[in-house]
Amino acid sequence: MEENINLDWSNLPFGYIKTDYNVRCTYKDGAWGEVEVTDSEYINIHMAATCLHYGQEIFEGLKAFKGKDGKIRIFRLEENAKRIQRSANGIKMAPLPVEKFREMVEKVVKLNERFIPPYGSGSSLYIRPLEIGMTAQVGVKPAVDYLFIIFVTPVGPYFKEGFKPTKVAIYREFDRAAPCGTGRWKVGGNYAASLTAGELAHKGGYSAVLYLDPKEKKYIDECGPANFFAIKGNKYITPKSNSILPSITNMSLQQIAKDMGLEVECRPMLLEELAEVDEAAECGTAAVAAPISEVDDIDEKKTYVISKDGNPGPVTTKLYNHLRAIQLGDEPDTHGWVTVLD
Ligand SMILES: Cc1ncc(COP(=O)(O)O)c(C=O)c1O
């Protein structure tokens, strides 16, 4: 066992810090092989591999936490396993069995236990599974060989200055996905498509881009690498769309909202509805829920002010606190979302 590691746990960036090991599994001759452990951060890829030319790359993002009781908790492992299977099927890659995904996640987390931030630091261990097409070919067709890797890296709290609402922007000349394209899967190309608008937003002082539906530009889709929800009276409203990634955090928040007695509406949500909501937020693994103070529709020169006093709304705050508490083991895991490692 390696010795304990001392990082500035409460001030880690959302970046990459080298850990001890990563795990890998290869798909060859129509079958997945044994899980391998390596300390190398590099992969040997043929220059004609499909992942390098035709975007056969899919990934996931989930987190492990250290509880007050010292136990390690992994949040919604199975849902992430199922989502990367859907992504694989979506772009004709070999889907990894859920049980293999579980074996790989548990193994890589245990092997890098000394990198799991302590309880109370606000930080967590980010788990990044990815799969790439490895076959060398120049014709546009799916690979026959695949490599699945999972690495981990400790990441800092999303809210360095506290849980405060931020502004988001709409840039109508950019879409991250096509109406019947790959937006519903976690495919690398979707993120490449989002980089220009993302940079514009950050330069403009916005935390993210709010994307409208790519077909009509009438409905809200999602918020950069996060889903969107709004609170109106006793309702939790979240967009239903074929071009957004079904967020596992959003799915969990909807359940918590129901448990709290809120009514959940998952339906196409018109942009104009923002004029009448009480609260709005982005939601995803990185932040859980990040409240939105204002939405600026840049090209239409229209602003929707959501938080008039600049503070997070009470319902978003409650949802955020409750989900965090389940992840850390401070609240009971009544829905069976958490994998506890001893
Ligand atoms: C495009 C996109 N939407 C939404 C999300 C949020 O999903 P989750 O809650 O599963 O992290 C992510 C992050 O994974 C994302 O990349």
The ligand as a Gaussian input file, in Angstrom:
#p B3LYP/6-31G(d) Opt

LIG

0 1
 C      -24.361000      17.465000     -22.200000
 C      -24.563000      17.081000     -20.783000
 N      -25.781000      17.234000     -20.252000
 C      -26.033000      16.890000     -18.966000
 C      -25.044000      16.387000     -18.146000
 C      -25.353000      16.012000     -16.741000
 O      -25.472000      14.631000     -16.633000
 P      -25.162000      13.897000     -15.258000
 O      -26.118000      14.426000     -14.263000
 O      -25.411000      12.464000     -15.550000
 O      -23.757000      14.214000     -14.916000
 C      -23.765000      16.212000     -18.650000
 C      -22.693000      15.654000     -17.819000
 O      -22.516000      14.479000     -17.785000
 C      -23.517000      16.563000     -19.994000
 O      -22.293000      16.426000     -20.515000

